[in-house]
Amino acid sequence: MTDTRPSHADAVQEADVLVIGGGLHGSSSAFHLARRGASVIVLEADYVARHSSGVNAGGVRTLGRPLPEIPLALMSREIWHALPETIGDDGGFVASGQLKIAETDAELDECRAHVALLEAHGFTHEKLIDRDTVRELEPALARHVTGGIWVERDGYALPFRTTTAFRLAAQRHGARFHEGTPVARIEQRGTRWYAHTPRGMFAAEKLLVAAGAWSGELARQAGEPVPVHPEGLMLMVTQRVAPFCKATLGATGRPLSFKQFDNGTVVIGGKLIGIADLPGRHGEVDFMRLVKSARTVVDLFPHLRHLGINRAWAGVEAFTDDSLPVISASRTASNLYYSFGYCGSGFQLGPGCGRLVSELMLDGAPSLALDAFAIDRFDRFDRTPSTVATPAALAH
Ligand SMILES: Cc1cc2nc3c(=O)[nH]c(=O)nc-3n(C[C@H](O)[C@H](O)[C@H](O)COP(=O)(O)OP(=O)(O)OC[C@H]3O[C@@H](n4cnc5c(N)ncnc54)[C@H](O)[C@@H]3O)c2cc1C
C-alpha cells in the first residue's frame, strides 16, 4: 500500500475540512459545516475579517442583483433577519430598507423596465415608487429626484462584527481558526488535501478555497485558472451630523452607496475603485476618485456641503470577468470546493452562501441551484446563457 503521508507527518494538523480564508465566506462556511458535525480548520493569512469582509460598506442588499444571484440573495436575507437565533448576534443588522433613486424621467423608465423584468422572472421584492413616495421615505433628498426602487426588507450591518460573530459561532461548534497562517501551496495526495504554511502542514479530506481576491492563485495550483482580478474598493466616513436619512441609498445613473449610522456618521461608497496591492495585501485610496462621489452626495443632500470626511480606506476585493462569484466544486480534482469572486456584493450573500457551500460539501447537492456559478463556466462563456433560478427553487 502506498504511504501518502508527508515526510514530517507528526507536524500535520488534521480535520474533516480545511477552509482557506477567514473572511465572511470562509467563516460562514466554517460555521455551517461545523454546525453539521464536521471538524473544521480555518487557515487565515492575516486575521479574521482583515480584508473585504471587515471593511466593506455593510450593505445587506437584494436590490439590483444580477438575475442568477437573486435566489441566493433572498435566501441569505432570511438568515440576516434570523441572525440572533442562528449565531447568537445580530451583526448590527438594521432593516433600514434600500432605496435606489432615479434622478431623471429616463432613469425612472429604466427602473420601471428593471422591475418589470424581475416580475417576468417571478421576483417581486423590488417595488417601483414615485417621487412622492420617495419624499415620504426620505424628506431630505434633493427635489429633482423623480422616483426609484424600494426594497423594504433590505438594510445594513456592521461588517467586522458580523464576520467575527460567524467566527465565534463556528468556534463554539468546534472549528479551529489559525490566524497569521498563509497557505503557500495546496496539493492532493491520495484521498487527502494538504495545505503548506509557514506554521506547518494541515490536512483534510475536503478543502474549501474562500481566499477572496487571492483565490485565483490557489485555483491555478489545482489546474483550473479563473479570470479573477483584484480591485481596491474605497469608502469614506463623515463627521457626525444630525439624523436626516434612514434608508440605505443607491442611485440609478451614477455609482452610490450611502447610509447614515445611528451615531450620525455617514458612510459613502458605491464601487469606487482605488488601488489594490495583492502581493502587499492592502488597498490604497485614490482621493481624486473619492471627490466625484462626494459631489454626488452633495447633489442629493445639499445640506451636507460643509460636512468633513473623517476617514477613507480601500479594501481588496475579487472581481470575475462575468461579475458573478465562483461557488462550485472543482472540475479537475475531487473534494475541492470554491467560494470567491463576489465582485463587491458578497457581504449580503455571506450567511446564505456559507450554508449552500456546506450542503455542497457535505451532501453533494445544495438546496439552491449553483449552476450559474460553476468554475468551468468561463470555458463556455458567451456560448451558454447563465441559468436563472426561479422563486420555485427557493422552496427546495
Ligand atoms: C469597500 C468595500 C465595500 C463593499 N461594500 C459591500 C456592501 O455594501 N455589500 C456587500 O454585499 N458587499 C460589499 N462589499 C463586498 C464584500 O465585502 C465582499 O464581497 C466579501 O466580504 C468577500 O468575502 P470573502 O470572504 O470572499 O473575502 P475576504 O473578506 O477578502 O476574505 C478572504 C480571506 O482569505 C485570506 N487569504 C487569502 N489568501 C490566503 C492564503 N493563501 N492563505 C490563508 N488565507 C488567505 C485573506 O487574508 C482574507 O482574510 C464591499 C467590499 C469592499 C472592499
Ligand as a Chemical Component Dictionary entry (heavy atoms), coordinates in Angstrom:
data_LIG
# 
_chem_comp.id                   LIG 
_chem_comp.type                 NON-POLYMER 
_chem_comp.pdbx_formal_charge   0 
_chem_comp.three_letter_code    LIG 
# 
loop_
_chem_comp_atom.comp_id 
_chem_comp_atom.atom_id 
_chem_comp_atom.alt_atom_id 
_chem_comp_atom.type_symbol 
_chem_comp_atom.charge 
_chem_comp_atom.model_Cartn_x 
_chem_comp_atom.model_Cartn_y 
_chem_comp_atom.model_Cartn_z 
_chem_comp_atom.pdbx_ordinal 
LIG C1  C1  C 0 -15.009 48.926 0.310  1  
LIG C2  C2  C 0 -15.921 47.760 0.083  2  
LIG C3  C3  C 0 -17.289 47.925 0.182  3  
LIG C4  C4  C 0 -18.143 46.847 -0.008 4  
LIG N1  N1  N 0 -19.480 47.017 0.217  5  
LIG C5  C5  C 0 -20.295 45.941 0.185  6  
LIG C6  C6  C 0 -21.662 46.084 0.535  7  
LIG O1  O1  O 0 -22.125 47.146 0.923  8  
LIG N2  N2  N 0 -22.473 44.988 0.447  9  
LIG C7  C7  C 0 -21.998 43.777 0.038  10 
LIG O2  O2  O 0 -22.787 42.822 -0.042 11 
LIG N3  N3  N 0 -20.690 43.615 -0.267 12 
LIG C8  C8  C 0 -19.829 44.655 -0.188 13 
LIG N4  N4  N 0 -18.504 44.505 -0.483 14 
LIG C9  C9  C 0 -18.020 43.201 -0.928 15 
LIG C10 C10 C 0 -17.798 42.241 0.242  16 
LIG O3  O3  O 0 -17.103 42.864 1.280  17 
LIG C11 C11 C 0 -17.027 41.021 -0.246 18 
LIG O4  O4  O 0 -17.635 40.502 -1.422 19 
LIG C12 C12 C 0 -16.963 39.908 0.767  20 
LIG O5  O5  O 0 -16.589 40.410 2.015  21 
LIG C13 C13 C 0 -15.976 38.849 0.307  22 
LIG O6  O6  O 0 -15.771 37.956 1.356  23 
LIG P1  P1  P 0 -14.707 36.795 1.213  24 
LIG O7  O7  O 0 -14.761 36.006 2.461  25 
LIG O8  O8  O 0 -14.929 36.097 -0.092 26 
LIG O9  O9  O 0 -13.295 37.537 1.008  27 
LIG P2  P2  P 0 -12.339 38.299 2.040  28 
LIG O10 O10 O 0 -13.081 39.105 3.020  29 
LIG O11 O11 O 0 -11.328 39.003 1.204  30 
LIG O12 O12 O 0 -11.645 37.128 2.826  31 
LIG C14 C14 C 0 -10.679 36.288 2.226  32 
LIG C15 C15 C 0 -9.647  35.965 3.284  33 
LIG O13 O13 O 0 -8.746  34.993 2.758  34 
LIG C16 C16 C 0 -7.474  35.247 3.294  35 
LIG N5  N5  N 0 -6.465  34.623 2.424  36 
LIG C17 C17 C 0 -6.146  34.959 1.165  37 
LIG N6  N6  N 0 -5.201  34.140 0.687  38 
LIG C18 C18 C 0 -4.905  33.274 1.671  39 
LIG C19 C19 C 0 -3.995  32.186 1.785  40 
LIG N7  N7  N 0 -3.215  31.821 0.746  41 
LIG N8  N8  N 0 -3.914  31.516 2.969  42 
LIG C20 C20 C 0 -4.736  31.846 4.017  43 
LIG N9  N9  N 0 -5.622  32.884 3.948  44 
LIG C21 C21 C 0 -5.698  33.573 2.788  45 
LIG C22 C22 C 0 -7.373  36.771 3.293  46 
LIG O14 O14 O 0 -6.388  37.232 4.204  47 
LIG C23 C23 C 0 -8.797  37.167 3.668  48 
LIG O15 O15 O 0 -8.929  37.424 5.049  49 
LIG C24 C24 C 0 -17.615 45.573 -0.338 50 
LIG C25 C25 C 0 -16.229 45.398 -0.459 51 
LIG C26 C26 C 0 -15.387 46.468 -0.227 52 
LIG C27 C27 C 0 -13.899 46.262 -0.307 53 
# 
loop_
_chem_comp_bond.comp_id 
_chem_comp_bond.atom_id_1 
_chem_comp_bond.atom_id_2 
_chem_comp_bond.value_order 
_chem_comp_bond.pdbx_ordinal 
LIG C1  C2  SING 1  
LIG C2  C3  SING 2  
LIG C2  C26 DOUB 3  
LIG C3  C4  DOUB 4  
LIG C4  N1  SING 5  
LIG C4  C24 SING 6  
LIG N1  C5  DOUB 7  
LIG C5  C6  SING 8  
LIG C5  C8  SING 9  
LIG C6  O1  DOUB 10 
LIG C6  N2  SING 11 
LIG N2  C7  SING 12 
LIG C7  O2  DOUB 13 
LIG C7  N3  SING 14 
LIG N3  C8  DOUB 15 
LIG C8  N4  SING 16 
LIG N4  C9  SING 17 
LIG N4  C24 SING 18 
LIG C9  C10 SING 19 
LIG C10 O3  SING 20 
LIG C10 C11 SING 21 
LIG C11 O4  SING 22 
LIG C11 C12 SING 23 
LIG C12 O5  SING 24 
LIG C12 C13 SING 25 
LIG C13 O6  SING 26 
LIG O6  P1  SING 27 
LIG P1  O7  DOUB 28 
LIG P1  O8  SING 29 
LIG P1  O9  SING 30 
LIG O9  P2  SING 31 
LIG P2  O10 DOUB 32 
LIG P2  O11 SING 33 
LIG P2  O12 SING 34 
LIG O12 C14 SING 35 
LIG C14 C15 SING 36 
LIG C15 O13 SING 37 
LIG C15 C23 SING 38 
LIG O13 C16 SING 39 
LIG C16 N5  SING 40 
LIG C16 C22 SING 41 
LIG N5  C17 SING 42 
LIG N5  C21 SING 43 
LIG C17 N6  DOUB 44 
LIG N6  C18 SING 45 
LIG C18 C19 SING 46 
LIG C18 C21 DOUB 47 
LIG C19 N7  SING 48 
LIG C19 N8  DOUB 49 
LIG N8  C20 SING 50 
LIG C20 N9  DOUB 51 
LIG N9  C21 SING 52 
LIG C22 O14 SING 53 
LIG C22 C23 SING 54 
LIG C23 O15 SING 55 
LIG C24 C25 DOUB 56 
LIG C25 C26 SING 57 
LIG C26 C27 SING 58 
# 
